[in-house]
């Protein structure tokens, strides 16, 4: 069995989950999925293990089912995420001796300029790119404990945030906003950067909750 087949089965099943074609009442077993995909049970088992690690499915005595997001809990975690990320800038505003790492910002900006020139298609995998950007921006402020907190929160909300990057045009908007925020930080225009970051994350929270709630509603009506 090749790594390509493993990845193909994983990506196919992940698409099934994120597309809301599976309802909350659906239960799936390895043999059933293997027959549907025309493959052996081994790549299906490995794909389901990866989906469990993603937080998208869970194992039960009689098979697998999708994870229903706890949206109030997700909102609470997202508010923690916002507070942690904003602190990376406010600490510099409060203490002029706290300065962002310009070299780290410049390297990250070059990466995002390249993404702007050739944006990837809508894909749940972009959530990892997004997480890396925000962790890099926060790390540039010099507080490793804040970064550790952010990484932990991101891991817990990733399975819901994946929905956000499957929408046409979302990645391009995210790239543009990321570049503008980081350029402001690099230019030491911190008050404007703080406002932009707050707006970016606040708007993302509302969009995320709306899209995830809509997906959850669809799961209850899928037959």
C-alpha positions, 0 to 999 in steps of 0.5 A: 500500500502506498502513501498516496493511497493512504492520503487519498482515502484520508482526503476523501473521507475528510471531504465527506465529513466537512461537506456535511454529507454525513448526518449526526445519526450516521454510523460507519464501519471500516468494512462499509467504508472500504467497500464504498471506496473500493479499497482494503480496510487498512487505509480506511482504518488509518484514515479514520485514525487521522480523522480522530486526531483531527477531532472530526470523528469519534469511535464508538462500539458500533463504528464511527460517527462525526463529532458534533462541535460544542459551539458555546465551548468553541466560542469561549475558546476563541475568545481566549485565542483573541485575548492571547493574540492581542496581548502580543501587541499590547505588551509592546504598547505598554512597554516600549522596550518590548520589540517585535523580532523584525527578522522573523516578521520579514521572513514570514511576510515573504512567505505570505507575499508568495501566497498572495501571488499564487493563492492555494485553492480552498482546502481545510489544510490551510488552517495549519498555514493560518495557525502558523502565521498567528503563532509566528506573529505572536512569537515575534513579540518575545513571550514563549508562554503566550505562544504555548497557550495559543498553540493549545487553544488552536489545537482544540478549535482546529476541527471547527476552523477547518470549515472556514477555509473550504469557502471560495475566496476565504483564503485570499481574504485571509492572506490579504489581512495577514499581510496588512497586519504584519506590515503594520507590526513591522512598521511599528504602527502598533495601534493600527496593527492591534485594531486590524488584528482585533477586527480580523479575529473578531470577524472570523469568530462570527463567520466561523460560528455562523458557518459551523452552526449552518453545517451542524444544522445541515447534519441534522437534516441530512438523510 
